[in-house]
Amino acid sequence: MQLLRFAAMMLIVFGLGVVVHGQTSNDGAIAALATYYDAINDHDYQRAYNLWESPPSSFEQFAKGFAETSHVRILVDPSVRVEGAAGSVFAQISTIVVAPTRTGTERVFAGCYVMRRSNVEDRGWHIYRATISVAPSNTKVSRLLSQVCK
């Protein structure tokens, strides 16, 4: 199990593409988040936008938010907290996002993605909500990952 968690984390750190549909474990939630960031790296903002259950903005605003982003890499805490409620499964994923800009400046964000999968109609995992903000520059990675989904 530890090896599987490590492999899932490495998939995300190195930005490898993964398949999302048909997965039912918390690893599927991590894979969906990796797919989201793979789409952003591919500048396929429509595909990334479609992974939101209820997008937080219009598509135009969403895509515009990545205008200066060169690419992204993410690091997740593989010990995802999973809970069930009223026909759904929710997974909280502590995440750090490193996003260099086209001018070479590196931006680092930390936060929590809450992923949702319906037990009624299986459409795969989707982003239910996210709380992501600029990470303080003097905070250790391990501390960021351990605190963002609490």
N, C-alpha and C positions, 0 to 999 in steps of 0.2 A: 504494500500500500504506500509506503514512504517513497519507493522508487517511482510509482505512478504519479504521486504528487510532485516529485522533483521534475519528472518529465513534463508534466503539465505546465509547471512554472517555466521551464526552459523553452517550451513552445512559445510562450508569451514573450519572454525576454528576447528571443531571437526572431520573433515575428513570423513564425512558420504558419502556413495556412492550415486550417482544420475544418472538418465537417461538423455541423451543428445538429441538424435534424435527426430525430430518432434517438438522441441520447437522453437518458433520464436521470443520471447521477449528477452530483455537484460538479463533476469533471465536465459535464456538458455545459454547465453555466460558465465555467472558465473558458471553454472552447468558444462559446458564443461571444464572450468579451474579446477573445483573440480575433475572432472573425470581424468584429466591429472595427478593431484597430487595423487589421489587414486591409479592410475596405478603405479606411482613411489613408493608409500608406499608398494604396493604389489610386488615390484621388477619386474613388468611386463613392462619392458622398451620398448618393441616392441609396445605395446598398447599406451604408452605415446608418443612414437616417431611418431606413425601414426596419432596423433592429430595435428601434424604440417602440415600446408598446403605445405610449402616448408622447410623441415628441415634445420637448420643452419649448420649441420655437418653430417658426416657419422653416421650410426647407432652405429658402434663400438665406435667412439669418444663420442657419446651421452651417451651410457650406461656406459662407463668408467668414465664419469663425476660424476656419482653417486656412485662410488666404495666405498668411505669412508662415505657415508651418511647413517645414521641409519634409519631415517624417516624424513618426512617433515610435517609441518603444515603451513597453509597460512591464512592470514587475508586480506580481500579485503574491499575497500570502495564500499558499495552497490549502490552508486549513479553513475552508469555507464554512460559514455557519448556515445550515439549511433548516428551514421550518416549513411546516405545512399549515394551510388555513383555507377553509371553504372551497375545496376543489382546486387549489393551487399549491405550488411549491415555490418558496422564495429562498434565494441564496444571496448572502451578503459577501461581497468580495472586496477585501482591502487592496487598494491599488495605488501604485505610484506611476505617473506618466512623465516621461522625459520627451520633450518636444523641441528639438532645435528649430530655429527659424531659418528662413532663406538667407538671412544676413549673418548667420553663424552664432547668434545668441542662443543659449540653452535655457529653456523654461522647464521647471519641474513642478508638477502638481501632485497632490495626494488627496485621496478621498475614498469613498465607499460606493460601489455599484451594487444596487439591489436588482437581481435578475429574477424573472418570474416565468414559470412554466405551468400551463393549465393541465390539470388532470382530466378535464372534461373533453376538450378538443386539443390534441397534441399538435401544436404548431411550432414546437421547439421552444428554446429559451429566448426571452426578449429582455431588453433593459426596461425595468419597471420605473426606477428612478436612480439618480446619481447625485452625490454631493462631492464635488471636486473643487479644490481651491489651490492657490499657489502655496507651495511647501516652503516653510521657513528654511533658509539656506544653511542654518547651523544645526539642523536636527538630523540625527542618524536615521538611516533607512529602516533599520529594525524597529526603531521607536515609532516611526511614521506608520509602518505596516501594522503594528500592534494596537494603534490607537484610533485609526480612522473609521472603523465600523462599530465603535462602541457607543 
